[in-house]
Amino acid sequence: MAKSQVVNPDYPDQDRLSNEELKSKVISEAPTKNVKQESEYKFPTETIDLPSKGILYPQGSVLSQGSVDVKYMTAKEEDILTSQNLIKNGTVIDRLLRSLIVSPINYNDLLVGDKNAIMVAARILAYGKEYKVELTDPNSGEKQEEIVDLTQFEYKDFNIDGLEAGENKFVFNLPAAKRTIEFRLLCHGDEKSVQDELKRQKKSFKGGFAGVKPELSTRLKKMILSVDGDTDPIKIRNFVENEFLSRDSLAFREHIEAMSPDIDLTYNYYSESTGEENEITLPMSVQFFWPRA
């Protein structure tokens, strides 16, 4: 077999190399491309800071970094938004966010407040900051249209003083009963578990809930970790159902609302008919992401 001609003076020993050795040498010394840029970033992304700052997630979690990367919406995501099956079963928004978040996170671990912030950021990236919404005047009952600037909403103050990184655990002293409870903030997986539990309970009562849907108590049982240091789930359940005074329950829920990391979606507008100022929590539905859906 004839030897290959010398085509590159940088390889003076080329004649003494086998074909495989020559191939390996050329590949090893060839300029390398930015594989990450070409394979992972075929679409533009933005880094979204989380209201929780990542402090409540386990140290090994990507979420503990305090931010996630979100890609811009494409026609693929608009297909998700128009899926009647997803809309009907109430999973369309979560399916959308799962598609948009490119960071390797466990979606079920997302705290509810952090998920809310990602929702708003994703909407701004997809269709801009202006959100046209129809509101009902609580005084006159008349409808009016508002164009909301989504960039005006800020994260709530989240005090991390005294918190241990990686631990989602808080203490609250009940003002009326003078008892102490430990609790945690719910994540998406917990909220899904609550809804699944409510569906199971509804099926077990063939006639429904007889007018009472135990959503509040079911959620409280998920949140509370201990009562006066006792972590027994049976005792926690008994406490919520039979011993949790309404005054204490209200104080507890107000405390959670005030201290939870989240985006503040409070919106103030003036009635076109009365001129009075009204306050609402910005509604978010399928139309929030795609006004034409």
GIBEL-V810068 format. One record per residue. PSI is psi in degrees with one decimal (none if undefined). D_CENTER is the distance of its C-alpha to the mean C-alpha in Angstrom with 1 decimal. Layout:
{{PSI & D_CENTER} {PSI & D_CENTER}}
This chain:
{{135.6 & 65.2} {144.2 & 65.3} {152.2 & 63.2} {147.4 & 60.5} {150.7 & 61.6} {114.7 & 60.3} {-6.8 & 57.9} {116.4 & 56.3} {-14.9 & 58.4} {-7.7 & 55.4} {69.2 & 56.0} {-25.0 & 59.7} {18.8 & 59.5} {-35.6 & 58.0} {-23.8 & 61.1} {2.5 & 60.8} {143.4 & 57.1} {168.5 & 56.3} {-42.3 & 54.1} {-40.4 & 51.1} {-40.5 & 51.7} {-41.4 & 52.0} {-43.3 & 48.8} {-39.1 & 46.8} {-43.6 & 48.3} {-43.7 & 47.5} {-41.7 & 43.8} {-29.3 & 43.4} {-1.0 & 44.9} {149.8 & 43.3} {137.6 & 40.7} {145.0 & 37.1} {160.7 & 34.4} {87.4 & 30.9} {-38.8 & 29.4} {-43.1 & 25.9} {-38.0 & 26.1} {-36.0 & 27.7} {-33.8 & 25.7} {-24.7 & 22.1} {59.0 & 22.0} {-4.0 & 23.5} {150.7 & 21.0} {144.7 & 20.0} {162.2 & 16.7} {146.2 & 15.3} {124.2 & 13.8} {120.7 & 11.0} {144.3 & 11.4} {140.6 & 8.9} {-31.8 & 10.3} {-10.7 & 10.9} {9.6 & 12.9} {-0.4 & 12.1} {-26.3 & 14.9} {-1.8 & 13.6} {151.1 & 12.9} {148.9 & 16.0} {-31.9 & 18.1} {-7.3 & 18.2} {141.8 & 14.4} {-31.1 & 13.4} {-21.1 & 10.5} {-13.8 & 13.5} {-16.9 & 14.5} {11.2 & 12.2} {160.3 & 11.0} {154.4 & 9.9} {130.6 & 12.1} {133.7 & 11.4} {161.2 & 14.5} {148.0 & 16.2} {144.4 & 16.3} {-177.0 & 19.5} {-28.3 & 21.6} {-43.2 & 20.0} {-31.4 & 16.7} {-30.6 & 19.0} {-39.5 & 20.6} {-44.0 & 17.4} {-25.8 & 17.1} {5.1 & 20.8} {112.4 & 20.7} {-33.1 & 22.3} {-44.0 & 21.6} {-38.2 & 17.8} {-43.0 & 18.2} {-41.5 & 20.6} {3.5 & 18.6} {19.1 & 15.5} {5.8 & 13.3} {-42.8 & 13.6} {-42.1 & 10.3} {-38.6 & 8.5} {-38.1 & 11.4} {-49.0 & 11.2} {-36.3 & 7.8} {-36.4 & 9.3} {-31.6 & 12.3} {-30.5 & 11.2} {118.5 & 9.5} {-14.4 & 12.9} {143.2 & 12.3} {70.0 & 13.4} {164.8 & 10.6} {109.4 & 10.3} {-34.6 & 7.3} {-20.4 & 8.5} {-11.7 & 8.5} {124.5 & 4.9} {147.5 & 6.0} {-42.6 & 5.6} {-38.3 & 6.7} {-38.4 & 4.7} {-40.2 & 1.8} {-41.6 & 5.5} {-39.3 & 6.9} {-37.6 & 5.8} {-46.6 & 7.1} {-43.7 & 10.1} {-41.1 & 10.8} {-38.2 & 10.8} {-41.3 & 13.1} {-43.0 & 15.3} {-34.4 & 15.7} {-47.2 & 16.6} {9.7 & 19.0} {178.3 & 19.6} {-18.3 & 19.2} {128.8 & 21.3} {112.9 & 19.9} {123.1 & 22.8} {144.3 & 22.3} {123.5 & 25.1} {155.6 & 25.4} {122.4 & 28.0} {120.2 & 30.2} {-19.7 & 30.3} {-48.3 & 34.0} {-18.9 & 35.5} {0.1 & 33.2} {150.1 & 33.5} {144.6 & 30.7} {152.1 & 30.0} {136.2 & 27.9} {142.5 & 25.9} {111.2 & 24.5} {132.9 & 21.5} {107.5 & 20.8} {-17.9 & 17.1} {-7.6 & 17.8} {-17.3 & 19.4} {130.1 & 16.3} {161.6 & 15.8} {143.7 & 13.7} {151.7 & 15.3} {128.9 & 17.6} {109.0 & 16.4} {113.0 & 19.6} {3.3 & 19.4} {128.3 & 23.2} {-4.9 & 24.3} {142.2 & 21.1} {124.5 & 21.6} {133.9 & 19.3} {3.8 & 17.4} {119.5 & 18.0} {79.1 & 15.8} {133.4 & 18.9} {162.8 & 20.4} {138.9 & 23.8} {132.9 & 24.9} {121.1 & 28.5} {123.5 & 29.3} {-33.1 & 31.7} {-51.9 & 33.9} {-13.3 & 34.2} {38.4 & 34.1} {161.8 & 32.0} {131.2 & 29.3} {144.5 & 26.0} {140.3 & 23.4} {167.7 & 19.8} {159.4 & 16.3} {142.0 & 12.9} {146.6 & 11.1} {178.9 & 8.2} {-42.1 & 7.1} {-37.6 & 10.4} {-43.7 & 12.3} {-40.3 & 11.5} {-39.6 & 12.6} {-39.2 & 15.5} {-46.4 & 16.5} {-37.8 & 16.7} {-40.4 & 18.7} {-40.6 & 20.9} {-38.1 & 21.7} {-40.6 & 22.7} {-42.6 & 24.9} {-38.7 & 26.5} {-39.3 & 27.2} {-33.6 & 28.9} {-27.2 & 31.0} {96.0 & 32.2} {-26.9 & 33.8} {7.9 & 34.4} {-157.1 & 30.8} {12.1 & 29.8} {38.3 & 33.1} {-6.2 & 31.2} {118.9 & 28.9} {111.2 & 25.3} {49.2 & 24.4} {-42.9 & 20.7} {-51.1 & 20.9} {-35.7 & 23.0} {-40.4 & 21.0} {-39.4 & 17.8} {-37.9 & 20.1} {-31.2 & 21.5} {-31.1 & 18.2} {-40.2 & 17.6} {127.1 & 21.2} {-31.0 & 22.4} {156.6 & 26.0} {116.8 & 28.6} {38.6 & 31.3} {-6.9 & 30.5} {120.9 & 30.8} {5.9 & 27.9} {118.3 & 29.7} {-34.6 & 27.2} {-40.2 & 30.2} {-34.6 & 31.1} {-42.5 & 27.5} {-44.5 & 27.6} {-38.8 & 31.1} {-47.8 & 30.1} {-42.6 & 27.2} {-29.3 & 29.5} {-16.8 & 32.8} {-10.6 & 32.6} {97.7 & 29.5} {145.1 & 31.4} {-35.6 & 29.8} {-40.6 & 30.4} {-38.6 & 28.5} {-42.0 & 25.7} {-45.0 & 25.4} {-38.9 & 25.7} {-45.5 & 23.0} {-36.4 & 20.5} {-37.8 & 21.5} {-44.3 & 21.0} {-43.9 & 17.5} {-38.0 & 16.7} {-34.3 & 18.6} {-12.3 & 17.3} {136.7 & 13.5} {129.0 & 11.5} {174.9 & 9.9} {132.7 & 11.1} {108.0 & 14.4} {24.9 & 14.7} {130.0 & 18.3} {128.9 & 20.7} {134.3 & 24.5} {162.4 & 27.0} {134.3 & 30.7} {132.6 & 32.3} {-22.0 & 34.6} {-35.8 & 37.1} {-19.1 & 37.3} {-0.5 & 36.0} {150.2 & 34.1} {132.5 & 30.7} {155.4 & 27.9} {132.2 & 24.3} {165.7 & 21.4} {127.1 & 17.6} {123.3 & 16.6} {138.9 & 16.3} {117.6 & 13.6} {-163.9 & 14.7} {-37.6 & 15.7} {-22.4 & 18.1} {-38.2 & 15.5} {-29.0 & 14.8} {95.1 & 18.4} {-21.8 & 21.0} {-1.1 & 23.6} {none & 21.8}}
